[in-house]
Amino acid sequence: MASILDIAGSAMNAQMLRLNTTASNLANANTVSSTEQGAYRAKQTVFATIMDATNALSANPAGSPVGGVNVPEIVESQAPVPKRYEPGNPMADADGYVYASNVNEVEEMANMISASRSYQSNAEIFNTTKTLMLRTLQLGQ
Amino acid sequence: MAITFDKALGIHEQALMLRTQRNEILATNIANADTPNYKARDIDFAAAMERARPRAGTQSVTLQATHSGHIGVDGQSQLSPLGAQLQYRTPHQPSLDGNTVEMHIEQSAYADNALRYQASLQFLGSKFSSLKNVITGGR
């Protein structure tokens, strides 16, 4: 049963990472940059199941719970960054353009709610498992 | 007539083991609710229980297994009687990213399983207390 706690813990960790990237995206939704390369690009987490160590496809670190969730990478959105003509902006380039972030706020809000709900479910699993383990320890008393 | 723990505790010990195993599978499903291409899994509890039950009287014909990979006559590994066969769930509404976890189904299955685990625990506990009662002579 101990591994259920590890599985739920890994899932909570992954969801927390997703919530963190969402917070970063929302915080930077209105930042502008004077170059296209410097513009903020939305970050998204990639989830993957931790496979059995005997599976050749898995490259998970030793000791990670089989069946849990890990986050192999965080990708940046490839959507084009919007270019706005704002000659009065101190961040504007020589032609008067600023480059905003490509964060989609509606998508991020939905992401945030989904992440927090999943986190709650896993916290519930953790609690239930803890109760069951405590009951098992009291067996025969 | 010898009283052994196996006889005294009955089926509840195996039931508890299987419930733990199923709990782990359901927790894995819920943990991977947002993982693309993850397929929800479960075990057929009744069939697994049937396999785990020591059959009284009847001697069934089995093949001799010397390796954990050997497959028994019923298509399952012989050396692990509790190694229930994992099956994929058929989703009612599969999602676009290839994930077949349906949160409401998994959550109700988990709650149900946790309750039945506690029931088995209760049965086991009362077996122990009746054994204790016998040992102390009802005092």
HADDOCK unambig.tbl for C-alpha pairs under 7 A between the chains (distance, minus, plus):
assign (segid A and resid 1 and name CA) (segid B and resid 20 and name CA) 6.43 0.50 0.50
assign (segid A and resid 4 and name CA) (segid B and resid 24 and name CA) 5.47 0.50 0.50
assign (segid A and resid 4 and name CA) (segid B and resid 27 and name CA) 6.41 0.50 0.50
assign (segid A and resid 7 and name CA) (segid B and resid 28 and name CA) 6.48 0.50 0.50
assign (segid A and resid 7 and name CA) (segid B and resid 31 and name CA) 6.76 0.50 0.50
assign (segid A and resid 8 and name CA) (segid B and resid 27 and name CA) 6.89 0.50 0.50
assign (segid A and resid 8 and name CA) (segid B and resid 31 and name CA) 5.95 0.50 0.50
assign (segid A and resid 11 and name CA) (segid B and resid 31 and name CA) 5.08 0.50 0.50
assign (segid A and resid 47 and name CA) (segid B and resid 35 and name CA) 5.15 0.50 0.50
assign (segid A and resid 48 and name CA) (segid B and resid 35 and name CA) 5.68 0.50 0.50
assign (segid A and resid 49 and name CA) (segid B and resid 32 and name CA) 6.78 0.50 0.50
assign (segid A and resid 49 and name CA) (segid B and resid 35 and name CA) 6.81 0.50 0.50
assign (segid A and resid 67 and name CA) (segid B and resid 28 and name CA) 5.40 0.50 0.50
assign (segid A and resid 68 and name CA) (segid B and resid 28 and name CA) 6.22 0.50 0.50
assign (segid A and resid 68 and name CA) (segid B and resid 31 and name CA) 6.40 0.50 0.50
assign (segid A and resid 69 and name CA) (segid B and resid 31 and name CA) 6.72 0.50 0.50
assign (segid A and resid 69 and name CA) (segid B and resid 32 and name CA) 6.33 0.50 0.50
assign (segid A and resid 122 and name CA) (segid B and resid 31 and name CA) 6.43 0.50 0.50
assign (segid A and resid 125 and name CA) (segid B and resid 27 and name CA) 6.81 0.50 0.50
assign (segid A and resid 136 and name CA) (segid B and resid 121 and name CA) 6.93 0.50 0.50
assign (segid A and resid 139 and name CA) (segid B and resid 125 and name CA) 5.53 0.50 0.50
assign (segid A and resid 140 and name CA) (segid B and resid 125 and name CA) 4.85 0.50 0.50
assign (segid A and resid 140 and name CA) (segid B and resid 128 and name CA) 5.59 0.50 0.50
assign (segid A and resid 140 and name CA) (segid B and resid 129 and name CA) 6.31 0.50 0.50
